[in-house]
Amino acid sequence: MPQNASEPWEYTLHIPHDPRAVTVCRRTLRLILTIHGLIRLTDVAELLAAELISNAVRHTKGPAALRLRWRDGVLRIGAWDANPEPPAPEPALGQAASLDSETGRGLTLVQACADVWGWHPLARGTDRGKYVWCDLGAA
């Protein structure tokens, strides 16, 4: 039975450094949004989460995590990874990556599909990393 979509909630899925984790994250996100009655956000949210998590897995050597938070009609999708370096710059919105390139479009997709996105470095003791996030409104 779907939960009340106005109540806040938060989930974190810790994943190993494994490309198969992207599929696990997408399927988990779909289940969470369905349970909470937010199926209308699923397609775009899956795309955004897959881009953030695939970047975390592709560009780092350690574990990562997907974080989903619903509050005040906004879904925040975030990816934590162990690399404190900023996300790699991509072509500006509206500029195409090389036609034969298979990469370089992830954050451009996030910019185009999310309401807002950002990142910040994280540090806890000797652990370093970053958190890249984007927001998707229910409207």
N, C-alpha and C positions, 0 to 999 in steps of 0.2 A: 504494500500500500504506500503511495507517495507521501512523503513528509510535507509539512507546511513550507512552501517555498519562501516564506518571509522570515523564517527562523534562521539565524546564522549557524554555519557549520564549517568545519575544517578537516581535511585529511592530508596525510603525508605518506607517500609511498617511497620507501628507500629501495634503490635498485643497484645491482652490480654493474660493473663496467662491461657491458655486453650489448651488442646491437639489438638483440631480441627484446631487450627491455623496453624499446620504443613501442612494440606491439602490446606488451603487457600494460604499459601506461595508457595507451589508447583504449584498450578494452576495459580497464579499471575505471577510467574517466567516464566512459559511456554508461557503465553500470551505476556509478555514483550519481550522475546527472539524472538517469532514469528513476532511480529510487527516490530522489528528491523532487521529482516532478518537473525537471528542467530539460526535457528531451529536445525542446526547440533550440537549445544552445549546443547540442551535441556535435553536429557536423563541424561547425567553426571551431569549437573548443578542442575537438580532436586534432584538427589541423594545427592549431596553435601549440598544443601540448607536444605533439609529435615534433614540431620544429625545435622547440626549446630543449626537449630531452635528447633529440638526435644530435644537436649541437653539443650538449653536455657530454654525451658518450663519444662523439667523434673527435672532439678537440681537447679532451682531458684523458688522464690515465687512471683516475680513481673512481670511486663510487659516485653516485648522484642521487637526487631525490626529486620527485614531483610533488608539488604542494598545491592543493586546491582549497580555495576559501570562498564561501558565499556570505556576503553581508550587504544589506541595504540595496538589494537588487543588482549587485555586481559580482561576477565570478572572477576571482583572481587566480590565474594559472601561473605557477612559478616553477623554475628548475634551479636546484642548487647543484653546484659541482665543486670539485676541490681545487680548481685553477682560479687564482685571484685576478688574472688578467682580464681586461674588459672584453666584451664580445667583439669578435673581428669585424672591422668595418666592411660594409657591403656597398654595392652601387646605390646611389641616392634613389629615393622613391621616384619611379618614372624612368629611370635609366636601366637598361637591360644588362644582365650579366652576359658574358661571352656566350654566343649561340651554342657552342659545342661544350660548354661547361656543365657538369652535372651538379655543381655546388654553387654557393654564393647567392642564393635567393631566400634563405630561411628567414632572416630578420626583416627582409623586404616584405615577405608575406605577413609576418607578424605586424609590421607597421601598417600594412594595408587592411588587415582584418580586425585588429584589436582597436579598442577605443583609445587606449594609451598603453605604453610599455616603458620599461626602464630596467636598470640593473644597479646593484651596489655590491661592493666587496664585503666579505664577512670574515671575521676572525674570532676564534674562541681558543684561548691558550695558544698553543703552537699550530693549531689547525687553521688553515687559510682556505678561502674559496670565494665564490660569488653567487649571487642570487639574481637571476634574470626573470622578469615577470611581465605579465600583460593583463589588462582588464577587459572583460567582455560584459557589457550591460545587457540586462534582460529585455530592454525595449526593442 
